[in-house]
Amino acid sequence: MCQHQPQCPPADAPDHEAAFLVAFHPEQGWGLLCNGVVIFDDTGELMPDGRSIPAHHDPYGQAA
C-alpha cells in the first residue's frame, strides 16, 4: 500500500505512470513504480496482474 501523500495512482488508473519510482535499474532497462507497475525504457509496461502493455512510442517525439 502506498505511503506517499498524496497517494500514488493505482495501477489501473489512466495516470498510473505518475506513481513514484521505488526501484530503478537503468543498466537493465526497467524500473518499478510504487503501484507495482514495471516500466521499461522502450515505454512498455508489465502490470501487477501480469498483463503486458506494448511499447507506446510518441510518433511526434523525435524528428528524423
CHARMM internal coordinates of N, CA and C (Angstrom, degrees):
IC EDIT
DIST 1 N 1 CA 1.4459
DIST 1 CA 1 C 1.5278
ANGL 1 N 1 CA 1 C 109.08
DIST 1 C 2 N 1.3149
ANGL 1 CA 1 C 2 N 115.21
DIHE 1 N 1 CA 1 C 2 N 138.10
DIST 2 N 2 CA 1.4610
ANGL 1 C 2 N 2 CA 121.65
DIHE 1 CA 1 C 2 N 2 CA -176.92
DIST 2 CA 2 C 1.5227
ANGL 2 N 2 CA 2 C 111.04
DIHE 1 C 2 N 2 CA 2 C -70.26
DIST 2 C 3 N 1.3423
ANGL 2 CA 2 C 3 N 115.55
DIHE 2 N 2 CA 2 C 3 N 132.43
DIST 3 N 3 CA 1.4615
ANGL 2 C 3 N 3 CA 121.83
DIHE 2 CA 2 C 3 N 3 CA 177.98
DIST 3 CA 3 C 1.5296
ANGL 3 N 3 CA 3 C 111.98
DIHE 2 C 3 N 3 CA 3 C -103.98
DIST 3 C 4 N 1.3427
ANGL 3 CA 3 C 4 N 117.20
DIHE 3 N 3 CA 3 C 4 N 1.82
DIST 4 N 4 CA 1.4613
ANGL 3 C 4 N 4 CA 120.51
DIHE 3 CA 3 C 4 N 4 CA -178.69
DIST 4 CA 4 C 1.5259
ANGL 4 N 4 CA 4 C 110.61
DIHE 3 C 4 N 4 CA 4 C -75.11
DIST 4 C 5 N 1.3237
ANGL 4 CA 4 C 5 N 115.66
DIHE 4 N 4 CA 4 C 5 N 152.74
DIST 5 N 5 CA 1.4635
ANGL 4 C 5 N 5 CA 121.59
DIHE 4 CA 4 C 5 N 5 CA 175.97
DIST 5 CA 5 C 1.5169
ANGL 5 N 5 CA 5 C 108.43
DIHE 4 C 5 N 5 CA 5 C -125.65
DIST 5 C 6 N 1.3162
ANGL 5 CA 5 C 6 N 119.76
DIHE 5 N 5 CA 5 C 6 N 119.85
DIST 6 N 6 CA 1.4597
ANGL 5 C 6 N 6 CA 125.48
DIHE 5 CA 5 C 6 N 6 CA -6.27
DIST 6 CA 6 C 1.5294
ANGL 6 N 6 CA 6 C 110.37
DIHE 5 C 6 N 6 CA 6 C -67.30
DIST 6 C 7 N 1.3190
ANGL 6 CA 6 C 7 N 115.53
DIHE 6 N 6 CA 6 C 7 N 159.98
DIST 7 N 7 CA 1.4564
ANGL 6 C 7 N 7 CA 119.87
DIHE 6 CA 6 C 7 N 7 CA -177.36
DIST 7 CA 7 C 1.5210
ANGL 7 N 7 CA 7 C 111.41
DIHE 6 C 7 N 7 CA 7 C -64.89
DIST 7 C 8 N 1.3141
ANGL 7 CA 7 C 8 N 115.45
DIHE 7 N 7 CA 7 C 8 N 149.31
DIST 8 N 8 CA 1.4591
ANGL 7 C 8 N 8 CA 121.64
DIHE 7 CA 7 C 8 N 8 CA 176.91
DIST 8 CA 8 C 1.5235
ANGL 8 N 8 CA 8 C 109.54
DIHE 7 C 8 N 8 CA 8 C -67.05
DIST 8 C 9 N 1.3353
ANGL 8 CA 8 C 9 N 117.14
DIHE 8 N 8 CA 8 C 9 N 149.16
DIST 9 N 9 CA 1.4585
ANGL 8 C 9 N 9 CA 119.23
DIHE 8 CA 8 C 9 N 9 CA 177.27
DIST 9 CA 9 C 1.5282
ANGL 9 N 9 CA 9 C 110.33
DIHE 8 C 9 N 9 CA 9 C -65.41
DIST 9 C 10 N 1.3272
ANGL 9 CA 9 C 10 N 117.72
DIHE 9 N 9 CA 9 C 10 N 144.99
DIST 10 N 10 CA 1.4654
ANGL 9 C 10 N 10 CA 120.28
DIHE 9 CA 9 C 10 N 10 CA 178.64
DIST 10 CA 10 C 1.5262
ANGL 10 N 10 CA 10 C 111.30
DIHE 9 C 10 N 10 CA 10 C -67.43
DIST 10 C 11 N 1.3088
ANGL 10 CA 10 C 11 N 116.07
DIHE 10 N 10 CA 10 C 11 N 164.28
DIST 11 N 11 CA 1.4613
ANGL 10 C 11 N 11 CA 121.84
DIHE 10 CA 10 C 11 N 11 CA -176.78
DIST 11 CA 11 C 1.5190
ANGL 11 N 11 CA 11 C 112.90
DIHE 10 C 11 N 11 CA 11 C -60.74
DIST 11 C 12 N 1.3315
ANGL 11 CA 11 C 12 N 118.27
DIHE 11 N 11 CA 11 C 12 N -27.96
DIST 12 N 12 CA 1.4644
ANGL 11 C 12 N 12 CA 120.27
DIHE 11 CA 11 C 12 N 12 CA -178.07
DIST 12 CA 12 C 1.5265
ANGL 12 N 12 CA 12 C 113.36
DIHE 11 C 12 N 12 CA 12 C -92.49
DIST 12 C 13 N 1.3217
ANGL 12 CA 12 C 13 N 117.90
DIHE 12 N 12 CA 12 C 13 N 4.79
DIST 13 N 13 CA 1.4649
ANGL 12 C 13 N 13 CA 121.84
DIHE 12 CA 12 C 13 N 13 CA 178.59
DIST 13 CA 13 C 1.5324
ANGL 13 N 13 CA 13 C 109.87
DIHE 12 C 13 N 13 CA 13 C -81.54
DIST 13 C 14 N 1.3290
ANGL 13 CA 13 C 14 N 117.21
DIHE 13 N 13 CA 13 C 14 N 149.05
DIST 14 N 14 CA 1.4698
ANGL 13 C 14 N 14 CA 119.57
DIHE 13 CA 13 C 14 N 14 CA 178.62
DIST 14 CA 14 C 1.5299
ANGL 14 N 14 CA 14 C 113.34
DIHE 13 C 14 N 14 CA 14 C -58.55
DIST 14 C 15 N 1.3280
ANGL 14 CA 14 C 15 N 117.15
DIHE 14 N 14 CA 14 C 15 N -30.08
DIST 15 N 15 CA 1.4669
ANGL 14 C 15 N 15 CA 121.18
DIHE 14 CA 14 C 15 N 15 CA -179.21
DIST 15 CA 15 C 1.5270
ANGL 15 N 15 CA 15 C 112.80
DIHE 14 C 15 N 15 CA 15 C -100.96
DIST 15 C 16 N 1.3364
ANGL 15 CA 15 C 16 N 117.22
DIHE 15 N 15 CA 15 C 16 N 30.04
DIST 16 N 16 CA 1.4697
ANGL 15 C 16 N 16 CA 121.23
DIHE 15 CA 15 C 16 N 16 CA -175.45
DIST 16 CA 16 C 1.5251
ANGL 16 N 16 CA 16 C 113.29
DIHE 15 C 16 N 16 CA 16 C -58.94
DIST 16 C 17 N 1.3284
ANGL 16 CA 16 C 17 N 118.27
DIHE 16 N 16 CA 16 C 17 N -23.64
DIST 17 N 17 CA 1.4652
ANGL 16 C 17 N 17 CA 120.70
DIHE 16 CA 16 C 17 N 17 CA 179.89
DIST 17 CA 17 C 1.5269
ANGL 17 N 17 CA 17 C 112.59
DIHE 16 C 17 N 17 CA 17 C -71.58
DIST 17 C 18 N 1.3412
ANGL 17 CA 17 C 18 N 117.55
DIHE 17 N 17 CA 17 C 18 N -8.27
DIST 18 N 18 CA 1.4672
ANGL 17 C 18 N 18 CA 121.50
DIHE 17 CA 17 C 18 N 18 CA 179.11
DIST 18 CA 18 C 1.5278
ANGL 18 N 18 CA 18 C 112.36
DIHE 17 C 18 N 18 CA 18 C -82.18
DIST 18 C 19 N 1.3242
ANGL 18 CA 18 C 19 N 117.99
DIHE 18 N 18 CA 18 C 19 N -3.37
DIST 19 N 19 CA 1.4651
ANGL 18 C 19 N 19 CA 121.23
DIHE 18 CA 18 C 19 N 19 CA 179.26
DIST 19 CA 19 C 1.5298
ANGL 19 N 19 CA 19 C 110.42
DIHE 18 C 19 N 19 CA 19 C -65.29
DIST 19 C 20 N 1.3258
ANGL 19 CA 19 C 20 N 115.88
DIHE 19 N 19 CA 19 C 20 N 154.20
DIST 20 N 20 CA 1.4627
ANGL 19 C 20 N 20 CA 121.26
DIHE 19 CA 19 C 20 N 20 CA 178.81
DIST 20 CA 20 C 1.5240
ANGL 20 N 20 CA 20 C 111.07
DIHE 19 C 20 N 20 CA 20 C -63.63
DIST 20 C 21 N 1.3091
ANGL 20 CA 20 C 21 N 115.89
DIHE 20 N 20 CA 20 C 21 N 144.05
DIST 21 N 21 CA 1.4525
ANGL 20 C 21 N 21 CA 123.21
DIHE 20 CA 20 C 21 N 21 CA 174.70
DIST 21 CA 21 C 1.5254
ANGL 21 N 21 CA 21 C 107.65
DIHE 20 C 21 N 21 CA 21 C -82.27
DIST 21 C 22 N 1.3352
ANGL 21 CA 21 C 22 N 117.82
DIHE 21 N 21 CA 21 C 22 N 119.71
DIST 22 N 22 CA 1.4656
ANGL 21 C 22 N 22 CA 120.86
DIHE 21 CA 21 C 22 N 22 CA -177.41
DIST 22 CA 22 C 1.5243
ANGL 22 N 22 CA 22 C 112.89
DIHE 21 C 22 N 22 CA 22 C -105.71
DIST 22 C 23 N 1.3237
ANGL 22 CA 22 C 23 N 117.27
DIHE 22 N 22 CA 22 C 23 N -18.32
DIST 23 N 23 CA 1.4683
ANGL 22 C 23 N 23 CA 121.73
DIHE 22 CA 22 C 23 N 23 CA 174.88
DIST 23 CA 23 C 1.5192
ANGL 23 N 23 CA 23 C 107.05
DIHE 22 C 23 N 23 CA 23 C -147.10
DIST 23 C 24 N 1.3331
ANGL 23 CA 23 C 24 N 116.48
DIHE 23 N 23 CA 23 C 24 N 136.52
DIST 24 N 24 CA 1.4544
ANGL 23 C 24 N 24 CA 120.46
DIHE 23 CA 23 C 24 N 24 CA -176.64
DIST 24 CA 24 C 1.5155
ANGL 24 N 24 CA 24 C 108.83
DIHE 23 C 24 N 24 CA 24 C -137.13
DIST 24 C 25 N 1.3125
ANGL 24 CA 24 C 25 N 116.26
DIHE 24 N 24 CA 24 C 25 N 125.24
DIST 25 N 25 CA 1.4638
ANGL 24 C 25 N 25 CA 122.27
DIHE 24 CA 24 C 25 N 25 CA 179.92
DIST 25 CA 25 C 1.5271
ANGL 25 N 25 CA 25 C 108.99
DIHE 24 C 25 N 25 CA 25 C -129.37
DIST 25 C 26 N 1.3376
ANGL 25 CA 25 C 26 N 117.04
DIHE 25 N 25 CA 25 C 26 N 74.21
DIST 26 N 26 CA 1.4656
ANGL 25 C 26 N 26 CA 119.66
DIHE 25 CA 25 C 26 N 26 CA -177.04
DIST 26 CA 26 C 1.5279
ANGL 26 N 26 CA 26 C 113.16
DIHE 25 C 26 N 26 CA 26 C -61.60
DIST 26 C 27 N 1.3243
ANGL 26 CA 26 C 27 N 117.01
DIHE 26 N 26 CA 26 C 27 N -28.11
DIST 27 N 27 CA 1.4629
ANGL 26 C 27 N 27 CA 119.70
DIHE 26 CA 26 C 27 N 27 CA 178.60
DIST 27 CA 27 C 1.5229
ANGL 27 N 27 CA 27 C 111.61
DIHE 26 C 27 N 27 CA 27 C -66.93
DIST 27 C 28 N 1.3365
ANGL 27 CA 27 C 28 N 116.51
DIHE 27 N 27 CA 27 C 28 N -21.83
DIST 28 N 28 CA 1.4608
ANGL 27 C 28 N 28 CA 121.93
DIHE 27 CA 27 C 28 N 28 CA 177.67
DIST 28 CA 28 C 1.5235
ANGL 28 N 28 CA 28 C 111.80
DIHE 27 C 28 N 28 CA 28 C -106.53
DIST 28 C 29 N 1.3265
ANGL 28 CA 28 C 29 N 117.37
DIHE 28 N 28 CA 28 C 29 N -8.54
DIST 29 N 29 CA 1.4569
ANGL 28 C 29 N 29 CA 121.26
DIHE 28 CA 28 C 29 N 29 CA 174.86
DIST 29 CA 29 C 1.5116
ANGL 29 N 29 CA 29 C 115.80
DIHE 28 C 29 N 29 CA 29 C 83.76
DIST 29 C 30 N 1.3397
ANGL 29 CA 29 C 30 N 117.96
DIHE 29 N 29 CA 29 C 30 N 26.30
DIST 30 N 30 CA 1.4578
ANGL 29 C 30 N 30 CA 118.82
DIHE 29 CA 29 C 30 N 30 CA -179.97
DIST 30 CA 30 C 1.5203
ANGL 30 N 30 CA 30 C 111.71
DIHE 29 C 30 N 30 CA 30 C -147.56
DIST 30 C 31 N 1.3374
ANGL 30 CA 30 C 31 N 114.04
DIHE 30 N 30 CA 30 C 31 N 163.43
DIST 31 N 31 CA 1.4551
ANGL 30 C 31 N 31 CA 121.82
DIHE 30 CA 30 C 31 N 31 CA 175.93
DIST 31 CA 31 C 1.5203
ANGL 31 N 31 CA 31 C 109.44
DIHE 30 C 31 N 31 CA 31 C -147.57
DIST 31 C 32 N 1.3233
ANGL 31 CA 31 C 32 N 116.25
DIHE 31 N 31 CA 31 C 32 N 157.21
DIST 32 N 32 CA 1.4587
ANGL 31 C 32 N 32 CA 122.59
DIHE 31 CA 31 C 32 N 32 CA 179.89
DIST 32 CA 32 C 1.5170
ANGL 32 N 32 CA 32 C 109.03
DIHE 31 C 32 N 32 CA 32 C -112.83
DIST 32 C 33 N 1.3266
ANGL 32 CA 32 C 33 N 116.12
DIHE 32 N 32 CA 32 C 33 N 126.46
DIST 33 N 33 CA 1.4551
ANGL 32 C 33 N 33 CA 121.24
DIHE 32 CA 32 C 33 N 33 CA 177.15
DIST 33 CA 33 C 1.5221
ANGL 33 N 33 CA 33 C 110.19
DIHE 32 C 33 N 33 CA 33 C -89.28
DIST 33 C 34 N 1.3118
ANGL 33 CA 33 C 34 N 116.45
DIHE 33 N 33 CA 33 C 34 N 159.43
DIST 34 N 34 CA 1.4598
ANGL 33 C 34 N 34 CA 123.04
DIHE 33 CA 33 C 34 N 34 CA -178.57
DIST 34 CA 34 C 1.5328
ANGL 34 N 34 CA 34 C 112.21
DIHE 33 C 34 N 34 CA 34 C -57.10
DIST 34 C 35 N 1.3269
ANGL 34 CA 34 C 35 N 117.60
DIHE 34 N 34 CA 34 C 35 N -29.96
DIST 35 N 35 CA 1.4638
ANGL 34 C 35 N 35 CA 121.70
DIHE 34 CA 34 C 35 N 35 CA -177.66
DIST 35 CA 35 C 1.5276
ANGL 35 N 35 CA 35 C 112.83
DIHE 34 C 35 N 35 CA 35 C -85.82
DIST 35 C 36 N 1.3359
ANGL 35 CA 35 C 36 N 117.39
DIHE 35 N 35 CA 35 C 36 N 6.54
DIST 36 N 36 CA 1.4582
ANGL 35 C 36 N 36 CA 121.18
DIHE 35 CA 35 C 36 N 36 CA 176.43
DIST 36 CA 36 C 1.5126
ANGL 36 N 36 CA 36 C 115.09
DIHE 35 C 36 N 36 CA 36 C 92.69
DIST 36 C 37 N 1.3154
ANGL 36 CA 36 C 37 N 118.52
DIHE 36 N 36 CA 36 C 37 N -1.80
DIST 37 N 37 CA 1.4583
ANGL 36 C 37 N 37 CA 122.35
DIHE 36 CA 36 C 37 N 37 CA 178.87
DIST 37 CA 37 C 1.5266
ANGL 37 N 37 CA 37 C 108.78
DIHE 36 C 37 N 37 CA 37 C -79.53
DIST 37 C 38 N 1.3330
ANGL 37 CA 37 C 38 N 116.19
DIHE 37 N 37 CA 37 C 38 N 132.80
DIST 38 N 38 CA 1.4581
ANGL 37 C 38 N 38 CA 121.68
DIHE 37 CA 37 C 38 N 38 CA 173.34
DIST 38 CA 38 C 1.5229
ANGL 38 N 38 CA 38 C 106.80
DIHE 37 C 38 N 38 CA 38 C -96.64
DIST 38 C 39 N 1.3343
ANGL 38 CA 38 C 39 N 116.30
DIHE 38 N 38 CA 38 C 39 N 124.64
DIST 39 N 39 CA 1.4583
ANGL 38 C 39 N 39 CA 120.82
DIHE 38 CA 38 C 39 N 39 CA 178.66
DIST 39 CA 39 C 1.5219
ANGL 39 N 39 CA 39 C 108.71
DIHE 38 C 39 N 39 CA 39 C -107.56
DIST 39 C 40 N 1.3313
ANGL 39 CA 39 C 40 N 115.41
DIHE 39 N 39 CA 39 C 40 N 145.24
DIST 40 N 40 CA 1.4587
ANGL 39 C 40 N 40 CA 121.52
DIHE 39 CA 39 C 40 N 40 CA -179.36
DIST 40 CA 40 C 1.5191
ANGL 40 N 40 CA 40 C 109.89
DIHE 39 C 40 N 40 CA 40 C -115.45
DIST 40 C 41 N 1.3308
ANGL 40 CA 40 C 41 N 116.56
DIHE 40 N 40 CA 40 C 41 N 153.63
DIST 41 N 41 CA 1.4592
ANGL 40 C 41 N 41 CA 119.80
DIHE 40 CA 40 C 41 N 41 CA -176.42
DIST 41 CA 41 C 1.5256
ANGL 41 N 41 CA 41 C 113.31
DIHE 40 C 41 N 41 CA 41 C -66.77
DIST 41 C 42 N 1.3280
ANGL 41 CA 41 C 42 N 118.88
DIHE 41 N 41 CA 41 C 42 N -13.32
DIST 42 N 42 CA 1.4663
ANGL 41 C 42 N 42 CA 120.65
DIHE 41 CA 41 C 42 N 42 CA 174.72
DIST 42 CA 42 C 1.5301
ANGL 42 N 42 CA 42 C 111.45
DIHE 41 C 42 N 42 CA 42 C -89.27
DIST 42 C 43 N 1.3268
ANGL 42 CA 42 C 43 N 117.79
DIHE 42 N 42 CA 42 C 43 N 7.73
DIST 43 N 43 CA 1.4732
ANGL 42 C 43 N 43 CA 128.97
DIHE 42 CA 42 C 43 N 43 CA -179.66
DIST 43 CA 43 C 1.5253
ANGL 43 N 43 CA 43 C 113.34
DIHE 42 C 43 N 43 CA 43 C 78.45
DIST 43 C 44 N 1.3130
ANGL 43 CA 43 C 44 N 119.12
DIHE 43 N 43 CA 43 C 44 N 5.69
DIST 44 N 44 CA 1.4530
ANGL 43 C 44 N 44 CA 120.95
DIHE 43 CA 43 C 44 N 44 CA 172.06
DIST 44 CA 44 C 1.5239
ANGL 44 N 44 CA 44 C 109.58
DIHE 43 C 44 N 44 CA 44 C -74.30
DIST 44 C 45 N 1.3359
ANGL 44 CA 44 C 45 N 116.26
DIHE 44 N 44 CA 44 C 45 N 163.60
DIST 45 N 45 CA 1.4619
ANGL 44 C 45 N 45 CA 120.95
DIHE 44 CA 44 C 45 N 45 CA -177.74
DIST 45 CA 45 C 1.5216
ANGL 45 N 45 CA 45 C 110.38
DIHE 44 C 45 N 45 CA 45 C -141.27
DIST 45 C 46 N 1.3159
ANGL 45 CA 45 C 46 N 115.64
DIHE 45 N 45 CA 45 C 46 N 152.03
DIST 46 N 46 CA 1.4571
ANGL 45 C 46 N 46 CA 123.02
DIHE 45 CA 45 C 46 N 46 CA 172.09
DIST 46 CA 46 C 1.5195
ANGL 46 N 46 CA 46 C 106.35
DIHE 45 C 46 N 46 CA 46 C -121.39
DIST 46 C 47 N 1.3336
ANGL 46 CA 46 C 47 N 115.78
DIHE 46 N 46 CA 46 C 47 N 118.54
DIST 47 N 47 CA 1.4533
ANGL 46 C 47 N 47 CA 121.52
DIHE 46 CA 46 C 47 N 47 CA -176.29
DIST 47 CA 47 C 1.5277
ANGL 47 N 47 CA 47 C 110.32
DIHE 46 C 47 N 47 CA 47 C -82.96
DIST 47 C 48 N 1.3344
ANGL 47 CA 47 C 48 N 117.92
DIHE 47 N 47 CA 47 C 48 N 157.50
DIST 48 N 48 CA 1.4682
ANGL 47 C 48 N 48 CA 120.86
DIHE 47 CA 47 C 48 N 48 CA -178.66
DIST 48 CA 48 C 1.5296
ANGL 48 N 48 CA 48 C 113.70
DIHE 47 C 48 N 48 CA 48 C -59.25
DIST 48 C 49 N 1.3374
ANGL 48 CA 48 C 49 N 117.54
DIHE 48 N 48 CA 48 C 49 N -26.07
DIST 49 N 49 CA 1.4661
ANGL 48 C 49 N 49 CA 120.23
DIHE 48 CA 48 C 49 N 49 CA -179.86
DIST 49 CA 49 C 1.5269
ANGL 49 N 49 CA 49 C 112.63
DIHE 48 C 49 N 49 CA 49 C -85.97
DIST 49 C 50 N 1.3464
ANGL 49 CA 49 C 50 N 117.21
DIHE 49 N 49 CA 49 C 50 N 3.93
DIST 50 N 50 CA 1.4552
ANGL 49 C 50 N 50 CA 121.42
DIHE 49 CA 49 C 50 N 50 CA 176.96
DIST 50 CA 50 C 1.5207
ANGL 50 N 50 CA 50 C 114.79
DIHE 49 C 50 N 50 CA 50 C 97.77
DIST 50 C 51 N 1.3309
ANGL 50 CA 50 C 51 N 117.80
DIHE 50 N 50 CA 50 C 51 N -9.91
DIST 51 N 51 CA 1.4652
ANGL 50 C 51 N 51 CA 119.91
DIHE 50 CA 50 C 51 N 51 CA 177.86
DIST 51 CA 51 C 1.5227
ANGL 51 N 51 CA 51 C 109.54
DIHE 50 C 51 N 51 CA 51 C -68.23
DIST 51 C 52 N 1.3209
ANGL 51 CA 51 C 52 N 115.24
DIHE 51 N 51 CA 51 C 52 N 145.82
DIST 52 N 52 CA 1.4623
ANGL 51 C 52 N 52 CA 119.09
DIHE 51 CA 51 C 52 N 52 CA 174.58
DIST 52 CA 52 C 1.5213
ANGL 52 N 52 CA 52 C 108.78
DIHE 51 C 52 N 52 CA 52 C -109.47
DIST 52 C 53 N 1.3112
ANGL 52 CA 52 C 53 N 115.25
DIHE 52 N 52 CA 52 C 53 N 140.58
DIST 53 N 53 CA 1.4547
ANGL 52 C 53 N 53 CA 122.70
DIHE 52 CA 52 C 53 N 53 CA 177.78
DIST 53 CA 53 C 1.5231
ANGL 53 N 53 CA 53 C 105.85
DIHE 52 C 53 N 53 CA 53 C -110.24
DIST 53 C 54 N 1.3440
ANGL 53 CA 53 C 54 N 117.27
DIHE 53 N 53 CA 53 C 54 N 120.70
DIST 54 N 54 CA 1.4635
ANGL 53 C 54 N 54 CA 118.37
DIHE 53 CA 53 C 54 N 54 CA -178.36
DIST 54 CA 54 C 1.5239
ANGL 54 N 54 CA 54 C 112.19
DIHE 53 C 54 N 54 CA 54 C -64.94
DIST 54 C 55 N 1.3123
ANGL 54 CA 54 C 55 N 115.28
DIHE 54 N 54 CA 54 C 55 N 160.05
DIST 55 N 55 CA 1.4657
ANGL 54 C 55 N 55 CA 121.10
DIHE 54 CA 54 C 55 N 55 CA 178.24
DIST 55 CA 55 C 1.5221
ANGL 55 N 55 CA 55 C 109.44
DIHE 54 C 55 N 55 CA 55 C -55.83
DIST 55 C 56 N 1.3196
ANGL 55 CA 55 C 56 N 115.87
DIHE 55 N 55 CA 55 C 56 N 139.28
DIST 56 N 56 CA 1.4675
ANGL 55 C 56 N 56 CA 120.99
DIHE 55 CA 55 C 56 N 56 CA -179.48
DIST 56 CA 56 C 1.5250
ANGL 56 N 56 CA 56 C 108.94
DIHE 55 C 56 N 56 CA 56 C -126.32
DIST 56 C 57 N 1.3055
ANGL 56 CA 56 C 57 N 114.02
DIHE 56 N 56 CA 56 C 57 N 77.98
DIST 57 N 57 CA 1.4614
ANGL 56 C 57 N 57 CA 121.02
DIHE 56 CA 56 C 57 N 57 CA -178.34
DIST 57 CA 57 C 1.5177
ANGL 57 N 57 CA 57 C 110.15
DIHE 56 C 57 N 57 CA 57 C -70.11
DIST 57 C 58 N 1.3198
ANGL 57 CA 57 C 58 N 115.76
DIHE 57 N 57 CA 57 C 58 N 143.84
DIST 58 N 58 CA 1.4546
ANGL 57 C 58 N 58 CA 122.34
DIHE 57 CA 57 C 58 N 58 CA 177.10
DIST 58 CA 58 C 1.5294
ANGL 58 N 58 CA 58 C 108.31
DIHE 57 C 58 N 58 CA 58 C -79.12
DIST 58 C 59 N 1.3494
ANGL 58 CA 58 C 59 N 117.98
DIHE 58 N 58 CA 58 C 59 N 115.05
DIST 59 N 59 CA 1.4660
ANGL 58 C 59 N 59 CA 119.10
DIHE 58 CA 58 C 59 N 59 CA -178.24
DIST 59 CA 59 C 1.5264
ANGL 59 N 59 CA 59 C 112.79
DIHE 58 C 59 N 59 CA 59 C -64.88
DIST 59 C 60 N 1.3365
ANGL 59 CA 59 C 60 N 117.58
DIHE 59 N 59 CA 59 C 60 N -17.01
DIST 60 N 60 CA 1.4592
ANGL 59 C 60 N 60 CA 121.31
DIHE 59 CA 59 C 60 N 60 CA -179.13
DIST 60 CA 60 C 1.5274
ANGL 60 N 60 CA 60 C 111.90
DIHE 59 C 60 N 60 CA 60 C -105.12
DIST 60 C 61 N 1.3236
ANGL 60 CA 60 C 61 N 116.72
DIHE 60 N 60 CA 60 C 61 N 7.27
DIST 61 N 61 CA 1.4541
ANGL 60 C 61 N 61 CA 121.14
DIHE 60 CA 60 C 61 N 61 CA -174.06
DIST 61 CA 61 C 1.5135
ANGL 61 N 61 CA 61 C 115.22
DIHE 60 C 61 N 61 CA 61 C -64.93
DIST 61 C 62 N 1.3239
ANGL 61 CA 61 C 62 N 118.03
DIHE 61 N 61 CA 61 C 62 N -45.30
DIST 62 N 62 CA 1.4600
ANGL 61 C 62 N 62 CA 120.12
DIHE 61 CA 61 C 62 N 62 CA -177.09
DIST 62 CA 62 C 1.5222
ANGL 62 N 62 CA 62 C 109.64
DIHE 61 C 62 N 62 CA 62 C -136.22
DIST 62 C 63 N 1.2891
ANGL 62 CA 62 C 63 N 115.44
DIHE 62 N 62 CA 62 C 63 N 139.75
DIST 63 N 63 CA 1.4580
ANGL 62 C 63 N 63 CA 120.71
DIHE 62 CA 62 C 63 N 63 CA 175.43
DIST 63 CA 63 C 1.5238
ANGL 63 N 63 CA 63 C 109.04
DIHE 62 C 63 N 63 CA 63 C -88.34
DIST 63 C 64 N 1.3042
ANGL 63 CA 63 C 64 N 115.99
DIHE 63 N 63 CA 63 C 64 N 148.02
DIST 64 N 64 CA 1.4675
ANGL 63 C 64 N 64 CA 120.61
DIHE 63 CA 63 C 64 N 64 CA 179.96
DIST 64 CA 64 C 1.5028
ANGL 64 N 64 CA 64 C 111.81
DIHE 63 C 64 N 64 CA 64 C -81.47
END
COOR INIT
IC SEED 1 N 1 CA 1 C
IC BUILD
